[in-house]
Amino acid sequence: MRLVALSLLFCLASFVAQAQVEGPTQKGPAWVWAVDGDFKAVKNDVIDTIEANGLVVSYIAYAANMLARTSEAVGDPTPVYDQAETLLFCKADLSHNLAKQDPHNIVLCPYSISLYSLIENPDRIYVSLRLPELNVAAYSEVHSLLEDIVNQALEWYR
């Protein structure tokens, strides 16, 4: 029994040692983290972290499905994503601050965290946020929240 427990512990330690988080790095208009893992597991870790912060995911946009469904209509059947989803949610006090600062900040709500994997490497999961450099003072608090959520969710993979 002791040998089985030690073997399991060694396997777990080996898995944790291999799973490393990269990022955030800037890619286009986003900060992107990358981790090798299972898409559903990483997505569930992000959702669990959002909920642990007292927030509720209000909508999930299934981007890869939409692109696959519409690829023929735009004349390009080549898929980019293996899986791609965007989680949308808000935090009332931060959203109120955004609105008070400028009612046109409504475009910054709901907040989003996108998760995706690419066709050529479906086991590499990317987690991304909009860049924080929006010149909107109240958005810095939102970005800090989003960055904290991603870092907490990916902690297991470090």
C-alpha positions in Angstrom: 0.0 0.0 0.0 2.8 2.4 0.9 4.5 1.6 -2.5 1.3 2.5 -4.3 0.9 5.8 -2.4 4.5 6.7 -3.2 4.1 5.9 -6.8 1.0 8.1 -7.0 2.8 10.9 -5.2 5.7 10.6 -7.7 3.3 10.7 -10.7 1.5 13.7 -9.3 4.8 15.5 -8.6 6.0 14.7 -12.1 2.8 16.1 -13.6 2.9 19.3 -11.6 6.6 19.7 -12.5 5.7 19.5 -16.2 2.7 21.8 -16.2 4.1 25.3 -16.3 2.2 28.5 -16.9 3.7 31.0 -19.3 2.7 34.6 -19.4 1.2 36.9 -19.4 2.6 38.1 -22.7 1.2 40.6 -25.0 -0.3 39.2 -28.2 -2.2 41.7 -30.3 -4.8 43.4 -28.1 -4.5 40.8 -25.3 -2.5 39.6 -22.4 -2.1 35.8 -22.8 -1.2 33.0 -20.4 -0.5 29.5 -21.8 -0.5 26.2 -20.1 -0.4 22.6 -21.2 -3.5 20.8 -20.1 -7.1 19.8 -20.7 -9.4 22.5 -22.1 -12.3 21.6 -19.9 -10.2 21.3 -16.8 -8.7 24.8 -17.3 -12.1 26.3 -18.1 -13.6 24.7 -15.0 -10.7 26.1 -12.9 -11.3 29.6 -14.3 -15.1 29.3 -13.7 -14.5 28.0 -10.1 -12.2 30.9 -9.4 -14.7 33.5 -10.8 -17.4 31.9 -8.5 -15.0 31.8 -5.5 -14.6 35.5 -5.9 -18.4 35.9 -5.5 -19.1 36.4 -9.2 -21.4 34.6 -11.6 -20.6 33.8 -15.2 -23.6 35.2 -17.1 -22.8 34.0 -20.5 -20.4 31.7 -22.4 -19.7 32.6 -26.0 -18.7 29.5 -28.0 -16.4 31.2 -30.5 -14.9 28.1 -32.1 -18.4 26.6 -32.7 -19.5 29.9 -34.3 -16.5 30.1 -36.6 -16.9 26.5 -37.6 -20.6 27.0 -38.3 -20.1 30.1 -40.4 -16.8 29.1 -42.2 -18.5 28.1 -45.5 -20.5 31.3 -45.6 -17.3 33.3 -45.6 -15.5 31.0 -48.0 -12.8 29.8 -45.6 -13.4 26.3 -44.1 -9.9 26.2 -42.5 -10.4 26.1 -38.7 -8.1 28.1 -36.4 -9.3 26.9 -33.0 -9.7 23.4 -31.6 -11.8 24.9 -28.8 -12.5 28.6 -28.0 -14.8 30.1 -25.5 -15.2 33.5 -23.8 -16.6 33.7 -20.3 -18.6 36.9 -19.5 -19.3 38.2 -16.0 -19.5 41.5 -14.0 -18.8 42.8 -10.5 -21.4 45.3 -9.5 -19.2 47.8 -7.6 -16.6 48.0 -10.4 -19.3 48.3 -13.1 -20.9 51.1 -11.2 -17.6 52.9 -11.0 -17.0 52.5 -14.7 -20.5 53.9 -15.5 -20.1 56.8 -13.0 -16.8 57.8 -14.5 -18.3 57.8 -18.0 -21.6 56.3 -19.2 -19.9 55.3 -22.4 -17.7 52.8 -20.5 -20.7 50.4 -20.9 -18.7 48.8 -23.7 -16.3 47.5 -21.0 -18.9 45.4 -19.3 -19.4 42.5 -19.1 -15.8 41.6 -18.4 -14.4 38.7 -20.4 -11.8 36.0 -20.1 -11.2 34.0 -23.2 -9.9 30.4 -23.3 -8.8 28.7 -26.5 -6.6 26.0 -28.0 -5.3 25.9 -31.5 -5.8 23.2 -34.1 -2.1 22.4 -34.4 -1.7 21.9 -30.6 -5.0 21.2 -28.8 -3.3 20.5 -25.5 -1.9 24.0 -25.2 -4.5 26.1 -23.6 -4.4 29.9 -23.8 -6.2 32.2 -21.3 -6.5 35.8 -22.3 -7.7 39.3 -21.3 -7.9 42.6 -23.0 -4.9 44.8 -22.6 -5.2 47.1 -19.5 -4.0 50.2 -21.4 -7.4 51.7 -22.1 -6.8 55.1 -20.6 -9.9 54.5 -18.4 -9.0 55.0 -14.8 -11.8 52.8 -13.4 -10.8 50.0 -15.7 -7.6 49.4 -13.9 -9.5 47.9 -11.0 -11.4 45.6 -13.4 -8.2 44.5 -15.0 -6.6 43.8 -11.6 -9.6 41.6 -10.8 -9.3 39.7 -14.1 -5.6 39.2 -13.7 -6.1 37.9 -10.2 -8.7 35.5 -11.3 -6.5 34.1 -14.1 -3.5 33.8 -11.8 -5.5 32.1 -9.1 -7.1 29.7 -11.6 -3.7 28.7 -13.1 -2.0 28.4 -9.7 -2.5 24.6 -9.8 -0.5 24.4 -13.1 2.5 26.3 -11.8 
